[in-house]
């Protein structure tokens, strides 16, 4: 096992793009997301201007959209290619985990509010193989407790 990087107080979130060419990492110390080029094992880009700590984030199934938390209990969806914001969703408390549905049409978040919330990804950003069924957006209430690290 080898170390490919060392920075700040340590990574708290890591996610690969589906094609395996890029690794995104979030740090406890700052609000930056680092994009790593997997072929060179070095930072190829540092994404600045994203407000909020990147404790968690997710990449959709075709590697075109990233979801991440922002300040004010928001979840931001943005285009991976140009970092353009696609949508911002309001969570009722700090989002602690984020994932895309397997078809890429929704994101789900779990937060300190003990809820799992589900939002529809804008249709223009759906993966090519996603259909136009089940357009409902709703919240699923959970009785689980927040897990502290």
N, C-alpha and C positions, 0 to 999 in steps of 0.2 A: 504494500500500500504506500502511496506517495502523496505528498501534499501538493496540490496544484496552486494554492493561493493562501495568503494570510493577510488579514486586514481588520481594522476596528476591533470591536468586542466579539466578533464572530458572527457567522451566518445563522439566521433563524429560519430562513425559508429558501428552498432550492427547487427548481422545476426545469425539466428539459423540454425543448420544443419537440414535437412528435417525430421530426426527421432526425433528431439526435445531433444536429449541428451546433446548437446553442444551448447554454445553460444560463438561467437567470438566478441571481442570488440576492437576498435581502439581508441587511445588517441591522443589529440592535442599536447601533450607535448613531446612524444617520437616516435620512429619508431617501437614500439612493437605491436604485436597483441597478445591479451590475450585470451586463451581458457578456458572457464568456464564449469565446470561439473555441469549440471543443477540439479542433484540429491543431491549434497552437497553444492551448492551455494558458491563455492570457486574456485579460479584459479587452474586449473589442469595443465596448461602448459603456459609458456610465450615463444612466438616465437621470437627469436632474429635473427639478421643477414639479415633481410629484409630491404633493403634501401628504404627510402621514407616514408612519413607519411601515415598511413592507414586511410585516410579520407573516403574511401569507399571500400567496397569489397563485393563479392557475393559468394555463394556456389551453385554448380549445383544441378539439380533435384534429383540425387541419393546420394548426400552428399559425393562425392569422390574428387571433385576439387574445389579449391578456386581461385578466381581472385582478384588481388589487384594491386594498383598503386605502382610504384617504381620511384626513381629519374631518371632524364633524359627523363621524359614523356613516360615511358614504362608501360605496363600492364603485370604482371607476372601471369601465370597459374601454380599452383603447386598441387601436390597430397596431399590430406588432411592427409592420413595415415602416410606418412613418410616425408612430407615437401619437397619432391623432385620437382625441377622445371621441368615442362612439356613443356612450351613454353614462350617466351617473345615477345610481340608485341610493335611496336613503334607508339605512338600516336603523333600527330603534336603539341600538347600543353598539359598542365596538365589535366589528366583525373579526372573529378569531380564525375562521377557516373559510375557504372558498373553493368551489369546484364547478366545472361545467357538467351539464347532463351529457350522457353518452352520444346523443345526436347533435349536440352543440347549439340547441335552440334556447336553452335556459342556463342561468347560473343559480347556484344554491350557496347560501352562506349560513354559517353558524356563529352565534355571537354570545357576548356576556349576558344578553337578555334571555338566554335559555331557549331561543327560538331557532328554527331552521327556516330561512326565508327563500323564496323562489321568485326569480324575475325572468321575463322573456327578453332574450337578446333581440335587438332590432333585426327585422327580416333581411335587410340588405347585407347583414353581416353573417347570416347563417352559412354553414358549410354547404357546398354544392349538393350534397346528397340529402339534406334535411327537407322534410315535407312541410306543408302549411297546416297541419292538423293541431288540435289542442292548443289554442292560443290563450288560454286562461293564465292569469298570473295570480298567485295566492301565497299565503303563508301557512306553514305547517307548525303547529304548536308542539313544543317538546317539553317533557318533564325532567330531562337530564340536567345536571348541574354543570357549571363551567369548570373545566379542568385547568388547574393552574400548573405552570411549569416550574 
